[in-house]
Amino acid sequence: METIGFVGVGKIGMPISENLIKSGYRVVGYRRSSLAEFEKIGGVPARSAADVGAQTDIVFSCLPSTEALDDVVHGPHGLVQTARPGQIVVELGSHPVPDKERQIALLREKGAVFIDGEVSGTPGMVAARKGVIYLSGDADACKKIEGAVAGFADSCIYFGKFGAASRVKLVNNLLVAINIAATAEAMALGLKAGVDVPLMIKAIANGSGGSTQFGIRAPWMAERRFTPMQGPVPALQHYFDMIADMADQLGVATPILDCVAPLYQRFIDMGFGDYDVARMIDVLGALPRSKQKQMQG
């Protein structure tokens, strides 16, 4: 039985680990908080990131911040402590590209390879193997991990030069942010239109106006199903500065994102932070039509 490592067994790491276990892999995992749920699905708990690395040739990680990434890679109990020739480390979390890039040399000194990875999809999509995995960096290493990735996702795309996966994820999440806000606006209108709402959702989801986000969240909005939270707004806001930095560097305007970003802050200000982003419909619903132009400012 092949062993795969996973550091950061959280909202995305848990369904990835569970799919790997179902695919016949032994998964050794670590996170700073409790590993009880990980053990329940058949995972093998480790004492540290270094402990995970010591037991595995392929280590996936999905970390919430650059600080966490730095600690996991080159902290006192980090992967660099047990890294060795031929080992491959794949970070699936989203961080500024320079922050990912600086991990390369630290692991290369030990003969290990660091890969830029990203996950496109909600935890539910990942659990259903419908998340799309983006990879970029060393081509040979990315080829070697294809089998492991196939253990938890049906779709994996290699984008070439290191950092390309992260950049594509930013383009993706620009659309996610816009499409969720657009879905909320459409549903706020549709719910008051006096039509058969389930039929309306079916027609739009399968028509020219549909999107992945509409297909997922329009039914939740109609049913007011905002828990359990699949997509937290702060996690989406995490991307806004990175998108803005990339757009500034490339000289590309993002006027639509600039219009919807304040709606996400309003979501938090209204006290909805513990609910799925589908509750954006209440943010839109609370805006009098006469004041919509103020939000654009």
C-alpha positions as CSV (number, residue, x, y, z in Angstrom):
1,M,0.0,0.0,0.0
2,E,1.5,3.3,-1.1
3,T,1.7,6.1,1.5
4,I,0.8,9.7,0.8
5,G,1.4,12.6,3.2
6,F,-1.0,15.5,3.8
7,V,-0.3,18.5,5.9
8,G,-3.2,20.8,6.7
9,V,-6.1,18.4,6.9
10,G,-8.9,21.0,6.9
11,K,-12.0,21.8,4.8
12,I,-10.2,20.8,1.5
13,G,-7.6,18.5,3.0
14,M,-10.2,16.2,4.7
15,P,-12.1,15.3,1.5
16,I,-8.9,14.9,-0.4
17,S,-7.5,12.6,2.3
18,E,-10.8,10.6,2.4
19,N,-10.8,10.1,-1.4
20,L,-7.2,8.9,-1.3
21,I,-8.0,6.4,1.5
22,K,-11.0,5.2,-0.6
23,S,-8.6,4.8,-3.5
24,G,-6.4,2.5,-1.5
25,Y,-3.7,4.8,-0.2
26,R,-2.4,5.0,3.3
27,V,-2.6,8.7,4.2
28,V,-0.4,10.1,7.0
29,G,-1.6,13.5,8.0
30,Y,-0.9,16.5,10.3
31,R,-2.7,19.6,11.4
32,R,-2.2,21.9,14.3
33,S,-5.7,21.2,15.7
34,S,-7.4,17.9,16.4
35,L,-6.8,15.0,14.0
36,A,-9.8,13.0,15.5
37,E,-11.9,13.4,12.4
38,F,-9.0,12.4,10.2
39,E,-8.4,9.3,12.2
40,K,-12.2,8.4,11.9
41,I,-11.9,8.2,8.1
42,G,-8.8,6.0,8.4
43,G,-6.0,8.5,8.3
44,V,-2.8,7.9,10.2
45,P,-1.9,10.9,12.5
46,A,1.6,12.3,12.5
47,R,3.3,14.4,15.2
48,S,4.5,17.2,12.8
49,A,5.0,18.2,9.2
50,A,8.5,16.8,9.5
51,D,7.0,13.5,10.7
52,V,4.7,13.4,7.7
53,G,7.7,14.0,5.4
54,A,9.8,11.3,7.0
55,Q,7.2,8.7,6.1
56,T,6.2,9.7,2.6
57,D,7.7,10.4,-0.9
58,I,4.8,12.6,-1.9
59,V,3.4,15.3,0.4
60,F,0.4,17.4,-0.3
61,S,-0.3,20.4,1.8
62,C,-3.2,22.9,1.9
63,L,-2.4,25.8,4.2
64,P,-4.4,28.8,5.2
65,S,-1.7,31.5,5.2
66,T,1.8,32.3,4.1
67,E,2.9,32.1,7.7
68,A,1.6,28.6,8.0
69,L,3.3,27.6,4.7
70,D,6.6,29.0,5.9
71,D,6.3,27.1,9.2
72,V,5.4,23.8,7.5
73,V,8.2,24.0,5.0
74,H,11.1,25.4,6.9
75,G,10.0,25.8,10.5
76,P,11.8,23.9,13.3
77,H,9.4,20.9,12.7
78,G,8.9,21.6,9.0
79,L,9.3,19.4,5.9
80,V,12.8,20.6,5.2
81,Q,14.0,18.8,8.3
82,T,13.3,15.4,6.8
83,A,13.3,16.3,3.1
84,R,15.4,14.0,0.8
85,P,16.3,13.5,-2.8
86,G,13.3,12.5,-5.0
87,Q,10.6,13.7,-2.5
88,I,7.9,15.9,-4.0
89,V,5.9,18.5,-2.0
90,V,2.8,20.0,-3.5
91,E,1.1,23.1,-1.9
92,L,-2.5,23.2,-2.9
93,G,-3.4,26.4,-0.9
94,S,-3.4,29.9,-2.4
95,H,-0.6,32.3,-1.6
96,P,1.2,35.1,-3.5
97,V,3.4,33.5,-6.0
98,P,6.7,34.9,-4.5
99,D,5.7,33.3,-1.2
100,K,5.4,30.0,-2.9
101,E,8.5,30.5,-5.0
102,R,10.8,31.0,-2.0
103,Q,10.0,27.5,-0.8
104,I,11.6,26.0,-3.9
105,A,15.3,26.6,-3.0
106,L,14.8,25.6,0.6
107,L,13.6,22.1,-0.4
108,R,15.9,21.8,-3.4
109,E,18.9,22.0,-1.1
110,K,17.8,18.6,0.3
111,G,17.0,17.2,-3.2
112,A,13.2,17.6,-2.9
113,V,10.9,19.3,-5.4
114,F,8.3,21.9,-4.5
115,I,5.2,22.2,-6.8
116,D,2.7,25.0,-7.2
117,G,-0.8,23.5,-6.9
118,E,-4.3,24.8,-6.5
119,V,-7.8,23.3,-6.0
120,S,-10.8,24.7,-7.9
121,G,-13.9,23.6,-6.1
122,T,-15.9,23.7,-2.9
123,P,-15.4,21.0,-0.3
124,G,-18.5,19.3,-1.6
125,M,-17.1,19.3,-5.1
126,V,-13.8,17.9,-3.9
127,A,-15.6,15.2,-1.9
128,A,-17.4,14.2,-5.1
129,R,-14.1,14.2,-7.0
130,K,-15.4,17.2,-9.1
131,G,-12.7,19.6,-8.0
132,V,-10.2,20.5,-10.6
133,I,-6.5,20.3,-9.6
134,Y,-4.1,22.8,-11.1
135,L,-0.3,22.1,-11.1
136,S,2.7,24.1,-12.3
137,G,6.4,23.8,-11.9
138,D,8.9,20.9,-12.5
139,A,7.3,18.9,-15.3
140,D,8.8,15.5,-14.4
141,A,7.7,15.8,-10.8
142,C,4.1,16.8,-11.9
143,K,4.1,13.8,-14.1
144,K,5.2,11.5,-11.2
145,I,2.3,12.6,-9.0
146,E,-0.4,12.1,-11.6
147,G,-1.4,8.8,-10.1
148,A,-1.7,10.2,-6.6
149,V,-3.8,13.1,-7.8
150,A,-6.0,10.7,-9.7
151,G,-6.7,9.1,-6.3
152,F,-8.7,12.2,-5.2
153,A,-9.8,14.1,-8.3
154,D,-11.0,13.2,-11.8
155,S,-9.5,16.3,-13.4
156,C,-5.9,17.6,-13.2
157,I,-4.4,20.3,-15.5
158,Y,-0.7,21.0,-15.8
159,F,0.0,24.7,-16.7
160,G,3.8,24.7,-17.1
161,K,6.1,27.2,-15.5
162,F,5.9,27.5,-11.7
163,G,3.3,30.1,-10.6
164,A,1.0,29.5,-13.5
165,A,-1.4,27.4,-11.4
166,S,-1.7,30.1,-8.8
167,R,-2.4,32.7,-11.5
168,V,-5.1,30.7,-13.1
169,K,-6.7,30.2,-9.7
170,L,-6.9,34.0,-9.3
171,V,-8.6,34.3,-12.7
172,N,-11.0,31.5,-11.6
173,N,-11.8,33.1,-8.3
174,L,-12.4,36.5,-9.9
175,L,-15.2,34.8,-11.7
176,V,-16.4,32.9,-8.6
177,A,-16.8,36.2,-6.7
178,I,-18.6,37.9,-9.6
179,N,-20.8,34.8,-10.3
180,I,-21.9,34.4,-6.7
181,A,-22.9,38.1,-6.4
182,A,-24.7,37.8,-9.8
183,T,-26.5,34.7,-8.7
184,A,-27.7,36.4,-5.5
185,E,-28.9,39.4,-7.5
186,A,-30.7,37.2,-10.0
187,M,-32.3,35.1,-7.3
188,A,-33.4,38.2,-5.3
189,L,-35.3,39.2,-8.4
190,G,-36.5,35.8,-9.3
191,L,-37.9,35.0,-5.9
192,K,-40.2,38.0,-6.1
193,A,-41.2,37.4,-9.8
194,G,-44.1,35.1,-9.0
195,V,-42.7,32.2,-11.0
196,D,-42.1,28.5,-10.2
197,V,-38.8,28.9,-8.5
198,P,-37.5,25.3,-8.9
199,L,-38.4,25.4,-12.6
200,M,-36.7,28.8,-12.9
201,I,-33.5,27.5,-11.4
202,K,-33.6,24.4,-13.7
203,A,-34.2,26.5,-16.7
204,I,-31.4,29.0,-16.0
205,A,-28.9,26.4,-14.7
206,N,-29.2,24.5,-18.0
207,G,-29.5,27.6,-20.2
208,S,-27.3,30.5,-21.5
209,G,-27.2,32.3,-18.1
210,G,-26.1,29.4,-16.0
211,S,-22.8,29.0,-14.2
212,T,-21.3,26.5,-11.7
213,Q,-22.0,28.9,-8.9
214,F,-25.6,29.4,-10.0
215,G,-26.1,25.6,-10.2
216,I,-24.7,25.1,-6.6
217,R,-26.0,28.1,-4.8
218,A,-29.3,29.2,-6.4
219,P,-31.1,26.2,-4.8
220,W,-29.5,27.0,-1.4
221,M,-30.6,30.6,-1.8
222,A,-34.2,29.6,-2.6
223,E,-34.3,27.2,0.3
224,R,-32.4,29.5,2.7
225,R,-29.9,26.7,3.2
226,F,-26.8,28.6,4.5
227,T,-25.4,25.9,6.8
228,P,-23.3,23.9,6.9
229,M,-20.9,26.5,5.4
230,Q,-19.3,25.3,2.2
231,G,-17.7,28.6,1.2
232,P,-16.9,31.3,3.8
233,V,-16.7,34.8,2.6
234,P,-13.4,35.6,4.3
235,A,-11.8,32.8,2.3
236,L,-13.0,34.4,-0.9
237,Q,-11.9,37.9,0.2
238,H,-8.5,36.4,0.7
239,Y,-8.1,36.4,-3.0
240,F,-9.1,40.0,-3.7
241,D,-5.7,41.7,-2.9
242,M,-3.9,39.0,-4.9
243,I,-6.2,39.5,-7.9
244,A,-5.7,43.3,-7.6
245,D,-1.9,42.9,-7.4
246,M,-1.8,40.7,-10.5
247,A,-4.2,43.1,-12.4
248,D,-1.9,46.1,-11.4
249,Q,1.2,44.3,-12.6
250,L,-0.5,43.4,-15.9
251,G,-2.3,46.7,-16.4
252,V,-5.8,45.1,-16.6
253,A,-8.9,46.8,-15.2
254,T,-11.3,44.8,-13.0
255,P,-14.3,47.1,-12.8
256,I,-16.9,44.3,-12.2
257,L,-14.9,42.8,-9.3
258,D,-14.4,46.3,-7.9
259,C,-18.2,46.7,-7.8
260,V,-18.9,43.4,-6.1
261,A,-16.0,43.4,-3.6
262,P,-17.9,45.9,-1.2
263,L,-20.8,43.5,-1.2
264,Y,-18.6,40.9,0.5
265,Q,-17.5,43.3,3.1
266,R,-21.1,44.2,3.7
267,F,-21.8,40.5,4.1
268,I,-19.4,40.4,7.0
269,D,-20.6,43.7,8.5
270,M,-24.1,42.3,8.5
271,G,-22.9,39.5,10.8
272,F,-23.2,36.7,8.3
273,G,-19.6,35.5,8.7
274,D,-20.6,32.1,10.0
275,Y,-22.8,31.4,7.0
276,D,-22.2,30.1,3.5
277,V,-21.6,32.7,0.9
278,A,-25.1,31.8,-0.4
279,R,-26.4,34.2,2.1
280,M,-25.3,36.9,-0.2
281,I,-28.9,36.9,-1.3
282,D,-29.8,38.6,2.0
283,V,-27.1,41.3,1.4
284,L,-28.7,42.0,-2.0
285,G,-32.2,41.7,-0.6
286,A,-31.4,44.4,2.0
287,L,-30.4,47.0,-0.6
288,P,-33.2,49.3,-1.5
289,R,-33.2,49.9,-5.3
290,S,-32.9,53.6,-4.8
291,K,-29.5,53.1,-3.0
292,Q,-27.9,50.6,-5.5
293,K,-25.9,53.4,-7.1
294,Q,-24.3,54.1,-3.7
295,M,-22.9,50.6,-3.6
296,Q,-21.2,51.2,-6.9
297,G,-19.3,54.1,-5.4
